[in-house]
Structures are given as structure tokens and as C-alpha cells.
């Protein structure tokens, strides 16, 4: 049986890195996360921001499609 490696692209960053990327304070990003404004997943003990979910949401909004 032949095995095939399929690369999976799942852009996740920590809340701290996301704050740095978007130019907000870590405090603001954590508050937004707690209110559910930032799509995220928990990986072990870390909360990771899902950048692909943000990209898709922005794309839908620019096309006039409701999330």
C-alpha cells in the first residue's frame, strides 16, 4: 500500500502574535477573544487564532455575503 503525504495548511497563531500582526494590544485581543469576536481553537493549553477563518469571513463580507 502506498502512502501519500498531503500537506495541510492551517494558519494558526497565538493571541500574542495576532495582536502583533494587527497592531492591537494583547489586552484588547484577549478581550475580543473572550467576547467571541476572534475565531480560535484551543491547542493543548494555548489558544490559537484561526487566520483562515478570518480571511474567509473578510472575503464573504467583501462579496456582500452574510457570515
C-alpha positions as a Markdown table, in Angstrom:
| # | Residue | x | y | z |
|---|---|---|---|---|
| 1 | Unk | 0.0 | 0.0 | 0.0 |
| 2 | Unk | 1.4 | 3.4 | -1.0 |
| 3 | Unk | 1.1 | 6.2 | 1.5 |
| 4 | Unk | 0.7 | 9.8 | 0.3 |
| 5 | Unk | 1.6 | 12.8 | 2.3 |
| 6 | Unk | -0.9 | 15.6 | 1.9 |
| 7 | Unk | 0.2 | 19.0 | 3.2 |
| 8 | Unk | -2.3 | 20.7 | 5.4 |
| 9 | Unk | -2.3 | 24.5 | 5.7 |
| 10 | Unk | -3.9 | 25.6 | 8.8 |
| 11 | Unk | -2.7 | 29.1 | 9.7 |
| 12 | Unk | -2.9 | 29.4 | 13.5 |
| 13 | Unk | -1.2 | 32.0 | 15.6 |
| 14 | Unk | -1.2 | 32.7 | 19.3 |
| 15 | Unk | -3.2 | 35.6 | 20.7 |
| 16 | Unk | 0.1 | 37.5 | 21.3 |
| 17 | Unk | 1.3 | 37.0 | 17.7 |
| 18 | Unk | -2.2 | 38.0 | 16.4 |
| 19 | Unk | -2.1 | 41.2 | 18.5 |
| 20 | Unk | 1.4 | 42.0 | 17.0 |
| 21 | Unk | 0.2 | 41.3 | 13.4 |
| 22 | Unk | -2.9 | 43.5 | 13.6 |
| 23 | Unk | -1.3 | 46.3 | 15.7 |
| 24 | Unk | -3.6 | 45.9 | 18.8 |
| 25 | Unk | -2.6 | 45.5 | 22.4 |
| 26 | Unk | -2.6 | 42.0 | 23.8 |
| 27 | Unk | -5.2 | 43.1 | 26.3 |
| 28 | Unk | -7.6 | 44.2 | 23.5 |
| 29 | Unk | -7.1 | 41.0 | 21.6 |
| 30 | Unk | -7.7 | 38.9 | 24.7 |
| 31 | Unk | -10.9 | 40.9 | 25.4 |
| 32 | Unk | -12.1 | 40.4 | 21.9 |
| 33 | Unk | -11.4 | 36.6 | 22.1 |
| 34 | Unk | -13.3 | 36.4 | 25.4 |
| 35 | Unk | -16.3 | 38.1 | 23.8 |
| 36 | Unk | -16.2 | 35.6 | 20.8 |
| 37 | Unk | -15.1 | 38.1 | 18.2 |
| 38 | Unk | -12.0 | 36.3 | 17.1 |
| 39 | Unk | -12.3 | 32.7 | 15.7 |
| 40 | Unk | -10.0 | 30.5 | 17.7 |
| 41 | Unk | -9.2 | 26.9 | 18.7 |
| 42 | Unk | -7.6 | 25.6 | 21.8 |
| 43 | Unk | -4.4 | 23.5 | 21.2 |
| 44 | Unk | -3.4 | 22.0 | 24.5 |
| 45 | Unk | -3.2 | 24.9 | 26.9 |
| 46 | Unk | -2.8 | 27.5 | 24.2 |
| 47 | Unk | -5.5 | 29.5 | 22.4 |
| 48 | Unk | -4.7 | 29.8 | 18.7 |
| 49 | Unk | -6.3 | 32.4 | 16.4 |
| 50 | Unk | -7.6 | 30.9 | 13.1 |
| 51 | Unk | -6.3 | 33.3 | 10.4 |
| 52 | Unk | -8.0 | 31.3 | 7.6 |
| 53 | Unk | -11.4 | 31.7 | 9.3 |
| 54 | Unk | -10.8 | 35.5 | 9.5 |
| 55 | Unk | -9.7 | 35.6 | 5.8 |
| 56 | Unk | -12.8 | 33.7 | 4.7 |
| 57 | Unk | -15.1 | 36.0 | 6.7 |
| 58 | Unk | -13.5 | 39.1 | 5.2 |
| 59 | Unk | -13.8 | 37.6 | 1.7 |
| 60 | Unk | -17.5 | 36.9 | 2.3 |
| 61 | Unk | -18.1 | 40.4 | 3.6 |
| 62 | Unk | -16.4 | 42.0 | 0.6 |
| 63 | Unk | -18.6 | 39.9 | -1.7 |
| 64 | Unk | -21.7 | 41.1 | 0.2 |
| 65 | Unk | -22.4 | 37.6 | 1.7 |
| 66 | Unk | -23.5 | 37.4 | 5.3 |
| 67 | Unk | -21.4 | 35.2 | 7.5 |
